[in-house]
Amino acid sequence: MGSALDVLSTAQRYRLDRARAEFDAEVIYLNTTTMGLPPRRSLLALEAVLQDWRQGTADPLDYDGVLASARASYAELVAVDPSSVAVGSQVSVFAGLVAASLPASSEVLTAAGDFTSILFPFHAQAGRGITVREVPLERLADAVTARTALVSVSAVQSADGRIADLDGLRAACAATGTKVLLDTTQAAGWLPINAGHFAYTVCGGYKWLLAPRGTAFFTVHPDLSDALVPNNAGWYAGEDRWSSIYGTPLRLATDARRFDLSPAWHSWVGAAPALDLLNEVGPTALHTHALGLAERFRRATGLPSADSAIVSALADELVPDLMTRAGIVGSVRAGRLRLSFHVSTSEQDTDRAAQVLAGHLRP
């Protein structure tokens, strides 16, 4: 069976092997779509700051550097300037910010069955006359009209790994002046994404970015930053955070930091090293590796080829017990088995999982 690494350069293979050596799973972990595994460097960083906290030697100002590092690393990963990136804790908070900014009676277009964190915030605006129109993912670009103010969609569907036609969507929206809110939570970290191509993007950090829960990113196209009201502004959104703690006047950051939310510090201590690791490997190698292993698994189990690092299949009644006994960790979404392949996954993991599950899966 061909290797997923065959098309990578020697340098790319070396960086990938070095990165994978930082993971210590005691199982065959194919569940990044639910929760990413932390690299060793993240755990070491967390252990150090927790010890500082325990001993009373922690300095909150030190966390500003951690946030700046995570912001810059994420910006590099999604090909934008750090000034376009805001940080927070949850995708839905940033989606709600965009929803609240829409003019009354706007139409929002969404994909059927998408993740609710980028759906519910718009439905919650019904009292202002915001209407949400839902179509199948495959028809999304064709459904954009001049009345559509915004398309809110995941780059990769959480339930089954289908990838949106981003080029087609961009072209359709350019023709009508429609903005796009793209959720990259199931994409950034394995699928190369240029966030600058979209009005807004949101990304939860605790999956493919391998960060602790409580980390999220929001990118705003520079042309739109001034038009978006920072409804959640607090002290951390200030131009000089530590002089924005008390009183008025309003003195927010001039770039996307005005949309920052006060961070859960320790979560970001774990996030920054993980993002560094992903950038060390690089988007091209991450994509080649993850997609190559997913395809290797599909071939070995008789599933049709797909362009996603997420494998979704119908499983027979024996699969749960087979996976438990073999130490294979996945998840079930929308009634289907969901397995995901990332930097922490090896070819040996993939082959063993395929050996156990062959004959028990169907499209």
WOCORJO-V515603 format. One record per pair of residues at least 24 apart in sequence whose ideal C-beta (glycine too) atoms are under 10 Angstrom apart, sorted by the first residue. I is the first residue (numbers start at 1). J is the second residue. If there is no record, write none. Layout:
i=I j=J
i=I j=J
//
This chain:
i=1 j=296
i=1 j=299
i=1 j=300
i=1 j=347
i=1 j=350
i=1 j=351
i=1 j=354
i=2 j=292
i=2 j=295
i=2 j=296
i=2 j=299
i=3 j=292
i=3 j=293
i=3 j=296
i=3 j=347
i=4 j=288
i=4 j=289
i=4 j=290
i=4 j=291
i=4 j=292
i=4 j=293
i=4 j=294
i=4 j=295
i=4 j=296
i=4 j=341
i=4 j=345
i=4 j=346
i=4 j=347
i=4 j=350
i=5 j=285
i=5 j=288
i=5 j=289
i=5 j=292
i=5 j=293
i=5 j=347
i=6 j=288
i=6 j=292
i=7 j=284
i=7 j=285
i=7 j=288
i=7 j=292
i=8 j=282
i=8 j=284
i=8 j=285
i=8 j=288
i=8 j=289
i=8 j=292
i=9 j=284
i=9 j=285
i=11 j=282
i=11 j=285
i=12 j=281
i=12 j=282
i=12 j=284
i=12 j=285
i=12 j=286
i=12 j=288
i=12 j=289
i=13 j=285
i=13 j=289
i=15 j=277
i=15 j=280
i=15 j=281
i=15 j=282
i=15 j=285
i=15 j=286
i=15 j=343
i=16 j=280
i=16 j=281
i=16 j=282
i=16 j=285
i=16 j=286
i=16 j=288
i=16 j=289
i=16 j=343
i=17 j=281
i=17 j=346
i=18 j=277
i=18 j=280
i=18 j=281
i=19 j=210
i=19 j=277
i=19 j=278
i=19 j=280
i=19 j=281
i=19 j=285
i=19 j=286
i=19 j=289
i=19 j=343
i=19 j=344
i=20 j=277
i=20 j=281
i=20 j=289
i=20 j=342
i=20 j=343
i=20 j=344
i=20 j=345
i=20 j=346
i=21 j=344
i=22 j=210
i=22 j=273
i=22 j=274
i=22 j=277
i=22 j=343
i=22 j=344
i=23 j=210
i=23 j=277
i=23 j=342
i=23 j=343
i=23 j=344
i=23 j=345
i=23 j=346
i=24 j=344
i=25 j=327
i=25 j=329
i=25 j=344
i=25 j=345
i=25 j=349
i=26 j=327
i=26 j=329
i=27 j=323
i=27 j=324
i=27 j=326
i=27 j=327
i=27 j=328
i=27 j=329
i=27 j=349
i=28 j=323
i=28 j=326
i=28 j=327
i=28 j=328
i=28 j=329
i=28 j=330
i=28 j=339
i=28 j=345
i=28 j=346
i=28 j=348
i=28 j=349
i=28 j=350
i=28 j=351
i=28 j=352
i=28 j=353
i=28 j=356
i=29 j=327
i=29 j=328
i=29 j=329
i=29 j=330
i=29 j=339
i=29 j=340
i=29 j=341
i=29 j=342
i=29 j=344
i=29 j=345
i=29 j=349
i=30 j=293
i=30 j=294
i=30 j=297
i=30 j=310
i=30 j=311
i=30 j=323
i=30 j=328
i=30 j=329
i=30 j=330
i=30 j=331
i=30 j=337
i=30 j=338
i=30 j=339
i=30 j=340
i=30 j=341
i=30 j=342
i=30 j=344
i=30 j=345
i=30 j=349
i=30 j=350
i=30 j=353
i=31 j=207
i=31 j=328
i=31 j=329
i=31 j=330
i=31 j=331
i=31 j=338
i=31 j=339
i=31 j=340
i=31 j=342
i=32 j=186
i=32 j=189
i=32 j=190
i=32 j=206
i=32 j=207
i=32 j=208
i=32 j=209
i=32 j=210
i=32 j=290
i=32 j=309
i=32 j=310
i=32 j=331
i=32 j=339
i=32 j=340
i=32 j=341
i=32 j=342
i=32 j=343
i=32 j=344
i=32 j=345
i=33 j=156
i=33 j=158
i=33 j=159
i=33 j=160
i=33 j=161
i=33 j=185
i=33 j=186
i=33 j=207
i=33 j=208
i=33 j=309
i=33 j=310
i=33 j=311
i=33 j=312
i=33 j=330
i=33 j=331
i=33 j=333
i=33 j=338
i=33 j=339
i=33 j=340
i=33 j=341
i=33 j=342
i=34 j=158
i=34 j=206
i=34 j=207
i=34 j=329
i=34 j=330
i=34 j=331
i=34 j=333
i=34 j=338
i=34 j=340
i=35 j=206
i=35 j=207
i=35 j=210
i=35 j=212
i=35 j=213
i=35 j=329
i=35 j=331
i=36 j=189
i=36 j=204
i=36 j=205
i=36 j=206
i=36 j=207
i=36 j=208
i=36 j=209
i=36 j=210
i=36 j=211
i=36 j=212
i=36 j=213
i=36 j=274
i=36 j=340
i=36 j=342
i=36 j=343
i=36 j=344
i=37 j=210
i=37 j=274
i=37 j=342
i=37 j=343
i=37 j=344
i=37 j=345
i=38 j=206
i=38 j=210
i=38 j=211
i=38 j=212
i=38 j=270
i=38 j=271
i=38 j=273
i=38 j=274
i=38 j=277
i=38 j=344
i=39 j=210
i=39 j=270
i=39 j=273
i=39 j=274
i=39 j=276
i=39 j=277
i=39 j=278
i=39 j=343
i=39 j=344
i=40 j=273
i=40 j=277
i=41 j=270
i=41 j=272
i=41 j=273
i=41 j=274
i=41 j=276
i=41 j=277
i=42 j=210
i=42 j=211
i=42 j=212
i=42 j=269
i=42 j=270
i=42 j=271
i=42 j=272
i=42 j=273
i=42 j=274
i=42 j=275
i=42 j=276
i=42 j=277
i=43 j=270
i=43 j=273
i=43 j=274
i=44 j=270
i=44 j=273
i=45 j=266
i=45 j=268
i=45 j=269
i=45 j=270
i=45 j=271
i=45 j=272
i=45 j=273
i=45 j=274
i=46 j=212
i=46 j=266
i=46 j=267
i=46 j=269
i=46 j=270
i=46 j=271
i=46 j=273
i=47 j=269
i=48 j=269
i=49 j=265
i=49 j=266
i=49 j=268
i=49 j=269
i=49 j=270
i=50 j=266
i=50 j=269
i=53 j=265
i=53 j=266
i=58 j=265
i=58 j=266
i=60 j=242
i=60 j=265
i=61 j=241
i=61 j=242
i=62 j=265
i=62 j=269
i=63 j=263
i=63 j=264
i=63 j=265
i=63 j=266
i=63 j=268
i=63 j=269
i=63 j=272
i=64 j=236
i=64 j=241
i=64 j=242
i=64 j=263
i=64 j=265
i=64 j=268
i=65 j=272
i=66 j=263
i=66 j=265
i=66 j=266
i=66 j=267
i=66 j=268
i=66 j=269
i=66 j=270
i=66 j=271
i=66 j=272
i=66 j=273
i=67 j=215
i=67 j=236
i=67 j=241
i=67 j=257
i=67 j=260
i=67 j=263
i=67 j=265
i=67 j=268
i=67 j=269
i=67 j=271
i=67 j=272
i=68 j=257
i=68 j=268
i=68 j=272
i=69 j=268
i=69 j=269
i=69 j=271
i=69 j=272
i=69 j=273
i=69 j=275
i=69 j=276
i=70 j=205
i=70 j=209
i=70 j=211
i=70 j=215
i=70 j=217
i=70 j=263
i=70 j=267
i=70 j=268
i=70 j=269
i=70 j=270
i=70 j=271
i=70 j=272
i=70 j=273
i=70 j=274
i=70 j=275
i=70 j=276
i=71 j=217
i=71 j=256
i=71 j=257
i=71 j=260
i=71 j=268
i=71 j=271
i=71 j=272
i=71 j=275
i=72 j=272
i=72 j=275
i=72 j=276
i=72 j=279
i=73 j=209
i=73 j=271
i=73 j=272
i=73 j=273
i=73 j=274
i=73 j=275
i=73 j=276
i=73 j=277
i=73 j=278
i=73 j=279
i=73 j=280
i=74 j=188
i=74 j=189
i=74 j=195
i=74 j=203
i=74 j=205
i=74 j=209
i=74 j=211
i=74 j=215
i=74 j=217
i=74 j=219
i=74 j=271
i=74 j=272
i=74 j=275
i=74 j=278
i=74 j=279
i=75 j=195
i=75 j=196
i=75 j=217
i=75 j=219
i=75 j=256
i=75 j=275
i=76 j=275
i=76 j=276
i=76 j=278
i=76 j=279
i=76 j=282
i=76 j=283
i=77 j=184
i=77 j=188
i=77 j=189
i=77 j=192
i=77 j=193
i=77 j=195
i=77 j=203
i=77 j=209
i=77 j=217
i=77 j=275
i=77 j=278
i=77 j=279
i=77 j=282
i=77 j=283
i=77 j=286
i=78 j=184
i=78 j=187
i=78 j=188
i=78 j=189
i=78 j=192
i=78 j=193
i=78 j=194
i=78 j=195
i=78 j=196
i=78 j=197
i=78 j=198
i=78 j=201
i=78 j=203
i=78 j=217
i=78 j=219
i=78 j=283
i=79 j=192
i=79 j=193
i=79 j=194
i=79 j=195
i=79 j=196
i=79 j=197
i=79 j=219
i=79 j=283
i=80 j=193
i=80 j=194
i=80 j=195
i=80 j=196
i=80 j=197
i=80 j=198
i=80 j=201
i=80 j=219
i=80 j=220
i=80 j=221
i=80 j=222
i=80 j=256
i=81 j=196
i=81 j=219
i=81 j=222
i=81 j=255
i=81 j=256
i=82 j=219
i=82 j=255
i=82 j=256
i=82 j=257
i=83 j=220
i=83 j=222
i=83 j=225
i=83 j=253
i=83 j=254
i=83 j=255
i=83 j=256
i=83 j=257
i=84 j=195
i=84 j=196
i=84 j=201
i=84 j=218
i=84 j=219
i=84 j=220
i=84 j=221
i=84 j=222
i=84 j=224
i=84 j=225
i=84 j=255
i=84 j=256
i=84 j=257
i=85 j=195
i=85 j=201
i=85 j=203
i=85 j=217
i=85 j=218
i=85 j=219
i=85 j=220
i=85 j=255
i=85 j=256
i=85 j=257
i=85 j=259
i=85 j=260
i=86 j=202
i=86 j=216
i=86 j=217
i=86 j=218
i=86 j=219
i=86 j=220
i=86 j=225
i=86 j=230
i=86 j=232
i=86 j=237
i=86 j=253
i=86 j=255
i=86 j=256
i=86 j=257
i=86 j=258
i=86 j=259
i=86 j=260
i=86 j=261
i=87 j=205
i=87 j=215
i=87 j=216
i=87 j=217
i=87 j=218
i=87 j=236
i=87 j=256
i=87 j=257
i=87 j=259
i=87 j=260
i=87 j=261
i=87 j=262
i=87 j=263
i=87 j=268
i=87 j=271
i=88 j=202
i=88 j=204
i=88 j=205
i=88 j=214
i=88 j=215
i=88 j=216
i=88 j=217
i=88 j=218
i=88 j=232
i=88 j=236
i=88 j=259
i=88 j=260
i=88 j=261
i=88 j=262
i=88 j=263
i=88 j=264
i=89 j=204
i=89 j=205
i=89 j=213
i=89 j=214
i=89 j=215
i=89 j=216
i=89 j=261
i=89 j=262
i=89 j=263
i=89 j=264
i=89 j=267
i=89 j=268
i=90 j=117
i=90 j=202
i=90 j=204
i=90 j=213
i=90 j=214
i=90 j=215
i=90 j=216
i=90 j=261
i=91 j=115
i=91 j=117
i=91 j=118
i=91 j=121
i=91 j=154
i=91 j=183
i=91 j=184
i=91 j=185
i=91 j=202
i=91 j=203
i=91 j=204
i=91 j=205
i=91 j=216
i=91 j=217
i=91 j=218
i=92 j=116
i=92 j=117
i=92 j=118
i=92 j=119
i=92 j=120
i=92 j=121
i=92 j=124
i=92 j=202
i=92 j=204
i=92 j=216
i=93 j=117
i=93 j=121
i=93 j=202
i=93 j=216
i=93 j=218
i=93 j=231
i=93 j=232
i=93 j=259
i=93 j=261
i=94 j=118
i=94 j=121
i=94 j=181
i=94 j=183
i=94 j=200
i=94 j=201
i=94 j=202
i=94 j=203
i=94 j=204
i=94 j=216
i=94 j=217
i=94 j=218
i=94 j=219
i=94 j=220
i=94 j=232
i=94 j=259
i=94 j=261
i=95 j=119
i=95 j=120
i=95 j=121
i=95 j=122
i=95 j=152
i=95 j=181
i=95 j=183
i=95 j=200
i=95 j=202
i=95 j=218
i=96 j=120
i=96 j=121
i=96 j=122
i=96 j=124
i=96 j=125
i=96 j=231
i=96 j=232
i=97 j=121
i=97 j=181
i=97 j=200
i=97 j=202
i=97 j=218
i=97 j=220
i=97 j=228
i=97 j=229
i=97 j=230
i=97 j=231
i=97 j=232
i=97 j=259
i=97 j=261
i=98 j=122
i=98 j=150
i=98 j=152
i=98 j=179
i=98 j=181
i=98 j=199
i=98 j=200
i=98 j=202
i=98 j=218
i=98 j=220
i=98 j=224
i=98 j=228
i=99 j=123
i=99 j=124
i=99 j=125
i=99 j=128
i=99 j=130
i=99 j=132
i=99 j=150
i=99 j=152
i=99 j=181
i=100 j=124
i=100 j=125
i=100 j=128
i=100 j=130
i=100 j=228
i=100 j=229
i=100 j=231
i=100 j=232
i=101 j=125
i=101 j=150
i=101 j=179
i=101 j=200
i=101 j=224
i=101 j=227
i=101 j=228
i=101 j=229
i=101 j=230
i=101 j=231
i=102 j=128
i=102 j=129
i=102 j=130
i=102 j=149
i=102 j=150
i=102 j=179
i=103 j=128
i=103 j=129
i=103 j=130
i=103 j=149
i=104 j=128
i=104 j=129
i=104 j=130
i=105 j=129
i=105 j=130
i=105 j=131
i=105 j=147
i=105 j=149
i=106 j=130
i=106 j=131
i=106 j=132
i=106 j=147
i=106 j=148
i=106 j=149
i=106 j=150
i=107 j=131
i=107 j=132
i=107 j=133
i=107 j=145
i=107 j=146
i=107 j=147
i=107 j=148
i=107 j=149
i=107 j=150
i=107 j=151
i=107 j=178
i=108 j=132
i=108 j=133
i=108 j=134
i=108 j=148
i=108 j=149
i=108 j=150
i=108 j=151
i=108 j=152
i=108 j=178
i=108 j=179
i=108 j=181
i=109 j=133
i=109 j=134
i=109 j=135
i=109 j=140
i=109 j=141
i=109 j=143
i=109 j=144
i=109 j=145
i=109 j=147
i=109 j=148
i=109 j=149
i=109 j=150
i=109 j=151
i=109 j=152
i=109 j=153
i=109 j=169
i=109 j=172
i=109 j=173
i=109 j=178
i=109 j=180
i=110 j=134
i=110 j=135
i=110 j=137
i=110 j=140
i=110 j=143
i=110 j=150
i=110 j=151
i=110 j=152
i=110 j=153
i=110 j=154
i=110 j=181
i=111 j=135
i=111 j=136
i=111 j=137
i=111 j=138
i=111 j=139
i=111 j=140
i=111 j=143
i=111 j=151
i=111 j=152
i=111 j=153
i=111 j=154
i=111 j=157
i=111 j=162
i=111 j=164
i=112 j=136
i=112 j=137
i=112 j=138
i=112 j=139
i=112 j=140
i=113 j=137
i=113 j=154
i=113 j=157
i=113 j=158
i=113 j=159
i=113 j=160
i=113 j=162
i=113 j=334
i=114 j=140
i=114 j=152
i=114 j=153
i=114 j=154
i=114 j=157
i=114 j=158
i=114 j=159
i=114 j=164
i=114 j=183
i=115 j=153
i=115 j=154
i=115 j=157
i=115 j=158
i=115 j=159
i=115 j=183
i=115 j=185
i=115 j=186
i=115 j=204
i=116 j=158
i=117 j=152
i=117 j=154
i=117 j=158
i=117 j=183
i=117 j=185
i=117 j=202
i=117 j=204
i=117 j=216
i=118 j=152
i=118 j=153
i=118 j=154
i=118 j=181
i=118 j=182
i=118 j=183
i=118 j=185
i=118 j=202
i=119 j=152
i=119 j=153
i=119 j=154
i=119 j=183
i=121 j=152
i=121 j=181
i=122 j=150
i=122 j=152
i=122 j=181
i=137 j=162
i=137 j=163
i=137 j=164
i=137 j=165
i=138 j=162
i=138 j=164
i=138 j=165
i=138 j=168
i=139 j=165
i=140 j=164
i=140 j=165
i=140 j=166
i=140 j=168
i=140 j=169
i=140 j=172
i=141 j=165
i=141 j=166
i=141 j=167
i=141 j=168
i=141 j=169
i=141 j=170
i=141 j=171
i=141 j=172
i=141 j=173
i=142 j=168
i=142 j=169
i=142 j=172
i=143 j=172
i=144 j=168
i=144 j=169
i=144 j=171
i=144 j=172
i=144 j=173
i=144 j=174
i=144 j=175
i=144 j=176
i=144 j=178
i=144 j=180
i=145 j=172
i=145 j=175
i=145 j=176
i=145 j=178
i=146 j=175
i=146 j=176
i=146 j=177
i=146 j=178
i=147 j=176
i=147 j=178
i=148 j=172
i=148 j=173
i=148 j=176
i=148 j=177
i=148 j=178
i=148 j=179
i=149 j=176
i=149 j=177
i=149 j=178
i=149 j=179
i=150 j=178
i=150 j=179
i=150 j=180
i=150 j=181
i=150 j=199
i=150 j=200
i=151 j=176
i=151 j=178
i=151 j=179
i=151 j=180
i=151 j=181
i=151 j=182
i=151 j=198
i=151 j=199
i=152 j=179
i=152 j=180
i=152 j=181
i=152 j=182
i=152 j=183
i=152 j=200
i=152 j=202
i=153 j=180
i=153 j=181
i=153 j=182
i=153 j=183
i=153 j=198
i=154 j=181
i=154 j=182
i=154 j=183
i=154 j=184
i=154 j=185
i=154 j=186
i=154 j=187
i=154 j=202
i=155 j=182
i=155 j=183
i=155 j=184
i=155 j=185
i=155 j=186
i=155 j=187
i=155 j=188
i=155 j=191
i=155 j=193
i=155 j=195
i=155 j=198
i=155 j=201
i=155 j=203
i=156 j=183
i=156 j=184
i=156 j=185
i=156 j=186
i=156 j=187
i=156 j=188
i=156 j=190
i=156 j=191
i=156 j=193
i=156 j=208
i=156 j=307
i=156 j=308
i=156 j=309
i=156 j=310
i=157 j=183
i=157 j=186
i=157 j=187
i=157 j=308
i=157 j=310
i=157 j=312
i=157 j=333
i=157 j=334
i=158 j=183
i=158 j=185
i=158 j=186
i=158 j=207
i=158 j=310
i=158 j=333
i=158 j=334
i=158 j=338
i=159 j=186
i=159 j=310
i=159 j=312
i=159 j=333
i=159 j=334
i=159 j=335
i=159 j=336
i=159 j=338
i=160 j=306
i=160 j=308
i=160 j=310
i=160 j=311
i=160 j=312
i=160 j=313
i=160 j=333
i=160 j=334
i=160 j=336
i=160 j=338
i=161 j=186
i=161 j=294
i=161 j=306
i=161 j=307
i=161 j=308
i=161 j=309
i=161 j=310
i=161 j=311
i=161 j=312
i=161 j=333
i=161 j=336
i=161 j=338
i=161 j=339
i=161 j=340
i=162 j=306
i=162 j=307
i=162 j=308
i=162 j=310
i=162 j=312
i=163 j=187
i=163 j=191
i=163 j=306
i=163 j=307
i=163 j=308
i=163 j=309
i=163 j=310
i=166 j=191
i=166 j=193
i=166 j=194
i=166 j=197
i=166 j=198
i=167 j=197
i=169 j=197
i=169 j=198
i=170 j=197
i=170 j=198
i=173 j=198
i=173 j=199
i=179 j=221
i=179 j=224
i=180 j=221
i=181 j=218
i=182 j=219
i=184 j=208
i=184 j=209
i=184 j=217
i=184 j=219
i=185 j=209
i=185 j=216
i=185 j=217
i=186 j=308
i=186 j=309
i=186 j=310
i=186 j=340
i=187 j=287
i=187 j=308
i=187 j=309
i=188 j=217
i=188 j=275
i=188 j=278
i=188 j=283
i=188 j=286
i=189 j=274
i=189 j=275
i=189 j=278
i=189 j=281
i=189 j=283
i=189 j=286
i=189 j=287
i=189 j=290
i=189 j=309
i=189 j=342
i=189 j=343
i=190 j=278
i=190 j=283
i=190 j=286
i=190 j=287
i=190 j=288
i=190 j=289
i=190 j=290
i=190 j=291
i=190 j=294
i=190 j=308
i=190 j=309
i=190 j=310
i=190 j=340
i=190 j=341
i=190 j=342
i=190 j=343
i=191 j=283
i=191 j=286
i=191 j=287
i=191 j=290
i=191 j=291
i=191 j=307
i=191 j=308
i=191 j=309
i=192 j=282
i=192 j=283
i=192 j=284
i=192 j=286
i=192 j=287
i=193 j=219
i=193 j=283
i=194 j=283
i=195 j=219
i=195 j=220
i=195 j=221
i=196 j=221
i=196 j=222
i=197 j=221
i=199 j=223
i=199 j=224
i=199 j=228
i=200 j=224
i=200 j=228
i=205 j=267
i=205 j=268
i=205 j=270
i=205 j=271
i=205 j=274
i=205 j=275
i=206 j=267
i=206 j=270
i=206 j=271
i=206 j=274
i=207 j=340
i=207 j=342
i=208 j=278
i=208 j=286
i=208 j=290
i=208 j=309
i=208 j=340
i=208 j=342
i=208 j=343
i=209 j=271
i=209 j=274
i=209 j=275
i=209 j=277
i=209 j=278
i=210 j=270
i=210 j=271
i=210 j=273
i=210 j=274
i=210 j=275
i=210 j=277
i=210 j=278
i=210 j=342
i=210 j=343
i=210 j=344
i=211 j=267
i=211 j=268
i=211 j=269
i=211 j=270
i=211 j=271
i=211 j=272
i=211 j=273
i=211 j=274
i=211 j=275
i=211 j=278
i=212 j=264
i=212 j=266
i=212 j=267
i=212 j=268
i=212 j=269
i=212 j=270
i=212 j=271
i=212 j=274
i=213 j=264
i=213 j=267
i=213 j=270
i=214 j=263
i=214 j=264
i=214 j=265
i=214 j=266
i=214 j=267
i=214 j=268
i=214 j=270
i=214 j=271
i=215 j=263
i=215 j=264
i=215 j=267
i=215 j=268
i=215 j=270
i=215 j=271
i=215 j=272
i=215 j=274
i=215 j=275
i=216 j=261
i=216 j=267
i=216 j=271
i=217 j=256
i=217 j=271
i=217 j=275
i=218 j=256
i=218 j=259
i=218 j=260
i=218 j=261
i=219 j=256
i=219 j=259
i=220 j=255
i=220 j=256
i=220 j=258
i=220 j=259
i=221 j=256
i=222 j=255
i=222 j=256
i=225 j=254
i=225 j=255
i=225 j=256
i=225 j=258
i=225 j=259
i=226 j=254
i=226 j=258
i=228 j=256
i=228 j=258
i=228 j=259
i=229 j=258
i=229 j=259
i=230 j=256
i=230 j=257
i=230 j=258
i=230 j=259
i=230 j=260
i=231 j=259
i=232 j=258
i=232 j=259
i=232 j=260
i=232 j=261
i=232 j=262
i=233 j=258
i=233 j=259
i=233 j=260
i=233 j=261
i=234 j=260
i=234 j=261
i=234 j=262
i=235 j=260
i=235 j=262
i=236 j=260
i=236 j=261
i=236 j=262
i=236 j=263
i=237 j=261
i=237 j=262
i=277 j=343
i=278 j=342
i=278 j=343
i=281 j=343
i=285 j=343
i=286 j=342
i=286 j=343
i=289 j=341
i=289 j=342
i=289 j=343
i=289 j=345
i=289 j=346
i=289 j=347
i=290 j=340
i=290 j=341
i=290 j=342
i=290 j=343
i=290 j=345
i=291 j=341
i=292 j=341
i=292 j=347
i=292 j=350
i=293 j=340
i=293 j=341
i=293 j=342
i=293 j=345
i=293 j=346
i=293 j=347
i=293 j=349
i=293 j=350
i=293 j=351
i=293 j=353
i=294 j=339
i=294 j=340
i=294 j=341
i=294 j=342
i=294 j=345
i=294 j=350
i=295 j=341
i=295 j=350
i=296 j=341
i=296 j=347
i=296 j=350
i=296 j=351
i=296 j=354
i=297 j=339
i=297 j=341
i=297 j=345
i=297 j=349
i=297 j=350
i=297 j=351
i=297 j=353
i=297 j=354
i=297 j=357
i=297 j=358
i=297 j=361
i=298 j=354
i=298 j=361
i=298 j=363
i=299 j=354
i=300 j=350
i=300 j=351
i=300 j=353
i=300 j=354
i=300 j=355
i=300 j=357
i=300 j=358
i=301 j=339
i=301 j=353
i=301 j=354
i=301 j=355
i=301 j=356
i=301 j=357
i=301 j=358
i=301 j=359
i=301 j=360
i=301 j=361
i=301 j=362
i=302 j=354
i=302 j=358
i=302 j=359
i=302 j=361
i=302 j=362
i=302 j=363
i=303 j=354
i=303 j=357
i=303 j=358
i=303 j=361
i=303 j=362
i=303 j=363
i=304 j=363
i=306 j=363
i=308 j=340
i=308 j=341
i=309 j=339
i=309 j=340
i=309 j=341
i=309 j=342
i=309 j=345
i=310 j=338
i=310 j=339
i=310 j=340
i=310 j=341
i=311 j=336
i=311 j=337
i=311 j=338
i=311 j=339
i=311 j=340
i=311 j=341
i=311 j=353
i=311 j=357
i=311 j=361
i=312 j=336
i=312 j=337
i=312 j=338
i=312 j=339
i=312 j=340
i=312 j=361
i=312 j=363
i=313 j=337
i=313 j=338
i=313 j=339
i=313 j=357
i=313 j=360
i=313 j=361
i=313 j=362
i=313 j=363
i=314 j=360
i=314 j=361
i=314 j=362
i=314 j=363
i=315 j=339
i=315 j=357
i=315 j=360
i=315 j=361
i=315 j=362
i=316 j=357
i=316 j=359
i=316 j=360
i=316 j=361
i=316 j=362
i=317 j=360
i=318 j=357
i=318 j=359
i=318 j=360
i=319 j=356
i=319 j=357
i=319 j=360
i=319 j=361
i=322 j=353
i=322 j=356
i=322 j=357
i=322 j=360
i=323 j=353
i=323 j=356
i=323 j=357
i=323 j=360
i=325 j=356
i=326 j=352
i=326 j=353
i=326 j=355
i=326 j=356
i=326 j=357
i=327 j=352
i=327 j=353
i=327 j=356
i=328 j=352
i=328 j=353
i=328 j=356
i=328 j=357
i=329 j=353
i=330 j=357
i=336 j=361
i=336 j=363
i=337 j=361
//
